[in-house]
Amino acid sequence: MLLTAPVFAASQSLAPAPAQPQQKAQQVWRMQDAAPTASLRGIDSVDGTVAWASGSGGSVLRTVDGGAHWQKCAVPDAATDGATLDFRGVQAWDATTAFVMASGPGDKSRLYKTTDGCRTWTVDARNLEKDGFWDAVVFQHGEYGFASRDAHTGVLVGDPVEGHFDTKVMNSGDDRLIADAGCGAEEGQAAFAASNSSVFVFGSRRYILGVGGKAGASVMISPLLLTGVATSSCRRVPVPIAGGNESSGVFSVWFKDRRAGMIVGGDYTKPNESAGTAAWSADGGAHWTASATPPHGFRSSVQWSESLQLWITAGTNGSDISRDDGKTWLPLDNGNWNALSLPFIVGPNGRIARLNPAALPLSR
């Protein structure tokens, strides 16, 4: 239930190069009028034209015109306590079908589904653990994780219950989330409900989960992904991300293919601290290397853009890009952001913006 609130210079010969100027926020991210003032933490772009967003106060939004207009959806369970729910995650397949996940203690963690463009919602799952807290619900992006989304292969992860991460899976050919043997958790270990991206799904019961807390920052590799056999233990891999307290660890995980991945995080109480905020892997998550030039602060979300061939990461003090697979990062802006689903980005006070690729720097 870890909640969020919120360089090395390139060199020529032996002398450091001058710092690169940051791009203006309104140039890189074009702000959009979404009306609600909710803190937005969930964003899912289906194709750049259709996208869904979610946040506090039971807020769910949808656009079908690339963000020119954002529709305020019906509040799930509006007649009871829907307006008190904090929708930290959203996953969508088209303009009519989507899941939203509420994060909160006990029964305040729920999963809702709509099939009529968010006019009505049905409860798909409820947290039955009084000490539980759901952190993310993520579905596979097609075969190997990167094309169109597979509506029948997903993972819902919550904080540890009785020594294991509360984990539910949806297997191919099914349409129900069922309890699964989650990764074992050390004392003081938990995931973050920051951007609905603390877990990345490669296939049925094949995923990598980023965690933090007092036990330190690490990633958990599911047994089927690790060995191809459904054994009882995940592999815990320590990572060079800031950790060791309840506010720090891995907040977001993304892979652009089976081997090349990125994790970001840090300590959300120290938004301007850049050390230990990003690391990259070239072997499917077995080993991680800290970015030589990290993002310029704590980061809660990261994503690969196939069309632009670069990585983008964002957090409460701005965003950054990397064109060399996370080895070095270049600041983009100093805005307050929570989550990414390119080309969109969201943050507190109803902030939604769309990426303006023409404003991106061409190189470091």
C-alpha positions in Angstrom: 0.0 0.0 0.0 2.9 2.3 -0.7 1.2 5.5 -2.0 2.8 8.3 -3.9 2.2 12.0 -3.7 3.7 13.0 -5.6 23.7 14.2 -13.9 26.4 13.6 -15.4 27.2 16.1 -18.2 28.2 14.7 -21.6 31.9 15.3 -22.3 34.1 16.4 -25.1 37.8 15.7 -24.5 38.2 16.2 -20.7 35.9 19.2 -20.3 32.2 18.8 -19.5 29.8 20.1 -22.1 27.4 22.8 -21.1 24.1 21.7 -19.7 21.4 21.2 -22.3 18.5 23.7 -22.0 15.2 22.2 -20.9 12.3 22.4 -23.3 9.3 24.4 -22.3 6.4 22.3 -21.0 3.8 23.8 -23.3 6.1 22.9 -26.3 6.7 19.3 -25.4 3.3 18.5 -23.8 0.2 20.2 -25.2 -2.2 20.7 -22.4 -5.8 19.5 -22.9 -9.0 20.6 -21.3 -10.3 17.6 -19.3 -12.5 19.7 -16.9 -12.4 17.5 -13.7 -9.9 18.6 -11.0 -9.2 15.0 -9.9 -5.7 13.7 -9.3 -5.3 11.5 -12.4 -3.0 8.4 -12.1 -4.5 6.1 -14.7 -4.1 6.6 -18.4 -4.4 4.1 -21.3 -4.1 5.1 -24.9 -5.7 2.5 -27.3 -4.4 4.0 -30.5 -3.7 7.7 -29.9 -7.2 8.5 -30.9 -9.2 6.6 -28.3 -7.9 6.8 -24.7 -9.1 6.5 -21.2 -8.0 8.2 -18.0 -8.9 7.7 -14.3 -8.3 9.2 -10.9 -9.6 10.2 -7.5 -13.2 11.0 -6.6 -14.5 8.1 -8.8 -13.3 9.9 -11.9 -13.1 8.2 -15.3 -12.6 10.0 -18.6 -12.6 9.0 -22.2 -11.6 10.6 -25.5 -12.4 9.3 -29.0 -10.9 12.2 -30.9 -7.3 12.2 -29.9 -7.9 14.3 -26.8 -9.6 17.2 -28.4 -12.5 16.4 -26.1 -12.6 14.4 -22.9 -15.9 12.9 -21.8 -16.6 12.5 -18.1 -17.9 9.0 -17.7 -20.6 7.7 -15.3 -19.1 7.1 -11.8 -19.0 3.4 -11.0 -21.3 2.6 -8.0 -22.4 6.2 -7.9 -25.4 5.4 -5.8 -23.3 4.1 -3.0 -19.6 5.0 -2.4 -18.3 5.3 -6.0 -17.4 9.0 -5.6 -15.0 8.0 -2.7 -13.0 5.6 -4.8 -9.5 6.3 -6.2 -9.1 4.8 -9.6 -5.4 4.3 -9.9 -5.5 2.0 -13.0 -7.3 1.8 -16.3 -7.0 -0.7 -19.2 -9.0 -0.4 -22.4 -9.4 -2.2 -25.7 -11.5 0.2 -27.8 -14.0 3.1 -27.4 -16.5 0.9 -25.5 -14.7 -1.7 -23.4 -12.4 -0.9 -20.4 -11.5 -1.9 -16.9 -10.9 0.6 -14.1 -9.2 -0.4 -10.8 -9.7 1.3 -7.5 -6.9 1.3 -5.0 -7.6 1.5 -1.3 -7.7 -0.5 1.9 -9.8 -3.7 1.9 -13.1 -3.3 0.0 -12.0 0.1 -1.4 -9.9 -1.9 -3.9 -12.1 -3.0 -6.8 -12.2 -3.7 -10.5 -15.0 -2.5 -12.7 -15.8 -3.2 -16.3 -17.8 -1.3 -19.0 -18.8 -2.6 -22.4 -21.0 0.4 -23.4 -18.5 3.3 -23.5 -18.7 4.0 -19.8 -22.4 4.6 -19.5 -22.7 1.7 -17.1 -20.3 -0.4 -15.0 -20.3 -3.8 -13.4 -18.1 -5.0 -10.6 -15.7 -7.5 -11.9 -13.7 -8.2 -8.7 -13.5 -7.0 -5.1 -10.7 -7.2 -2.6 -11.8 -9.6 0.1 -8.7 -9.2 2.2 -9.3 -6.6 4.9 -5.5 -5.8 5.0 -5.1 -5.9 1.2 -4.5 -3.0 -1.2 -4.4 -3.3 -5.0 -1.6 -1.6 -6.9 -1.9 -2.4 -10.6 -3.9 -4.3 -13.2 -2.1 -4.8 -16.5 -2.9 -6.8 -19.6 -0.4 -8.2 -22.2 0.2 -6.0 -25.2 -0.2 -8.8 -27.7 2.3 -11.6 -28.4 5.6 -10.9 -26.5 4.0 -7.9 -24.9 4.2 -5.3 -27.6 1.4 -5.3 -30.3 -2.4 -5.1 -29.8 -3.6 -5.9 -26.3 -4.7 -9.4 -25.4 -8.0 -9.0 -23.5 -7.6 -12.4 -21.9 -4.1 -12.3 -20.5 -3.6 -10.0 -17.5 -2.3 -9.7 -14.0 -3.7 -7.8 -11.0 -1.2 -7.3 -8.2 -1.8 -6.0 -4.6 0.4 -5.6 -1.6 1.5 -8.6 0.4 -1.1 -10.7 2.3 0.3 -13.4 4.5 3.8 -13.2 3.1 2.9 -13.1 -0.6 2.0 -10.4 -3.1 -1.8 -10.6 -3.6 -1.9 -11.8 -7.2 -4.7 -12.6 -9.6 -4.3 -13.7 -13.2 -6.4 -13.9 -16.3 -5.3 -16.7 -18.6 -5.7 -16.8 -22.4 -9.2 -18.2 -23.3 -10.7 -17.1 -20.0 -12.4 -13.9 -18.9 -12.0 -14.1 -15.1 -9.3 -13.0 -12.8 -8.4 -16.0 -10.5 -6.2 -16.1 -7.5 -2.6 -17.2 -8.2 0.4 -18.0 -6.1 2.0 -14.5 -5.9 5.7 -13.8 -5.4 6.9 -14.2 -1.8 7.5 -10.9 0.0 10.1 -9.9 2.6 9.1 -7.9 5.7 8.4 -4.3 4.7 8.2 -5.0 1.0 5.4 -3.7 -1.2 4.5 -2.4 -4.6 3.4 1.2 -5.6 -0.1 2.2 -6.7 1.4 5.2 -8.6 0.9 4.8 -12.3 -0.6 1.3 -12.9 2.8 0.3 -14.3 4.6 -1.5 -11.5 4.1 -4.8 -13.4 4.8 -5.7 -17.0 3.1 -8.7 -18.5 4.8 -10.9 -21.1 2.1 -13.6 -21.3 -0.1 -15.9 -19.2 1.4 -15.9 -15.7 4.6 -14.4 -17.1 5.4 -11.0 -15.7 8.0 -8.8 -13.9 6.9 -6.9 -10.9 8.8 -3.8 -9.5 8.8 -3.4 -5.7 10.2 -1.3 -3.0 9.8 -0.4 0.7 12.1 -1.0 3.7 13.5 -4.3 2.2 15.0 -2.3 -0.7 14.3 -1.9 -4.4 14.0 -5.1 -6.5 12.1 -6.8 -9.4 10.3 -10.1 -9.0 10.4 -12.4 -12.0 7.5 -14.8 -12.1 8.3 -18.5 -12.2 6.9 -19.2 -15.6 8.8 -16.3 -17.2 12.0 -17.4 -15.4 12.0 -21.2 -16.0 8.9 -22.0 -18.0 7.7 -24.1 -15.1 5.1 -23.1 -12.6 7.2 -23.5 -9.5 6.3 -21.9 -6.2 9.0 -19.2 -6.0 9.7 -16.0 -8.0 13.2 -14.8 -8.5 14.0 -11.6 -6.6 16.6 -9.4 -8.4 18.0 -6.4 -6.4 18.2 -3.3 -8.6 20.2 0.0 -8.5 17.1 2.1 -7.7 16.8 4.2 -4.5 15.2 2.1 -1.7 15.2 1.2 1.9 12.2 3.1 3.2 8.4 3.1 2.6 8.5 5.9 0.1 11.2 4.5 -2.3 11.7 1.7 -4.8 10.7 0.7 -8.3 7.6 2.5 -9.5 7.4 1.5 -13.1 8.5 -1.4 -15.4 8.5 -1.5 -19.2 10.1 -3.7 -21.9 10.4 -2.9 -25.5 11.1 -6.5 -26.4 11.9 -9.8 -24.6 15.4 -8.5 -23.5 15.5 -4.7 -23.4 13.7 -3.3 -20.3 13.6 -0.1 -18.2 12.7 0.5 -14.6 12.3 3.9 -12.9 11.5 5.1 -9.4 13.3 6.7 -6.5 11.9 8.3 -3.4 8.7 10.2 -4.0 9.3 12.4 -0.9 12.4 13.7 -2.6 11.1 14.6 -6.1 14.3 16.5 -7.1 16.7 13.8 -6.2 18.1 12.2 -9.4 20.3 9.5 -8.0 18.8 6.0 -8.2 15.9 6.9 -10.4 16.4 4.7 -13.5 18.1 1.5 -14.6 18.2 -0.6 -17.8 18.4 -4.3 -18.6 19.6 -6.1 -21.8 18.9 -9.7 -20.6 15.2 -9.8 -19.8 15.5 -8.4 -16.3 18.1 -10.8 -14.9 20.6 -8.0 -14.4 20.2 -4.2 -14.2 22.5 -1.2 -14.7 22.0 2.2 -13.3 21.6 5.0 -15.9 24.9 7.0 -16.1 22.9 10.2 -16.6 19.6 9.6 -14.8 16.3 11.5 -15.1 16.3 14.8 -13.3 14.2 13.6 -10.4 11.9 10.9 -9.0 10.0 9.1 -11.7 6.7 7.1 -11.5 6.2 6.1 -15.1 8.2 5.0 -18.1 7.4 3.8 -21.6 9.0 2.9 -24.9 7.8 4.7 -28.1 8.2 2.4 -31.0 7.3 5.1 -33.5 9.8 7.6 -32.1 12.4 5.0 -31.1 13.0 6.5 -27.7 12.1 6.1 -24.0 10.1 8.7 -22.1 9.8 8.8 -18.3 7.8 11.2 -16.1 7.3 12.1 -12.4 6.3 14.8 -10.1 9.0 17.3 -11.2 8.9 16.7 -14.9 9.8 14.3 -17.8 12.9 13.1 -19.6 13.8 11.1 -22.8 16.5 8.6 -23.6 17.6 7.7 -27.1 20.3 5.2 -26.0 18.2 2.6 -24.1 18.3 4.4 -20.7 22.1 4.9 -20.4 21.6 8.7 -20.5 18.5 10.9 -20.1 17.7 14.4 -21.3 15.2 16.6 -19.4 12.1 17.7 -21.2 10.0 19.7 -18.8 9.4 20.5 -15.1 5.7 19.7 -15.0 3.9 17.7 -12.3 3.0 14.3 -13.8 1.9 10.9 -12.5 1.5 8.4 -15.5 2.2 7.9 -19.2 0.4 6.1 -22.0 1.9 7.7 -25.1 1.1 10.0 -26.6 -0.8 11.1 -23.4 0.4 12.0 -19.9 -1.6 12.8 -16.8 -1.1 14.4 -13.4 -2.8 16.1 -10.4 -5.6 18.7 -10.7 -7.0 17.1 -13.9 -3.8 17.6 -15.9 -3.8 15.8 -19.3 -1.5 16.6 -22.1 -0.5 15.1 -25.5 3.1 14.8 -26.6 4.2 17.1 -29.4 7.0 15.1 -31.1 8.1 18.1 -33.1 9.3 19.7 -29.9 11.5 16.8 -28.8 15.3 17.5 -28.9 17.0 15.5 -31.7 20.0 14.5 -29.6 21.8 15.1 -26.3 
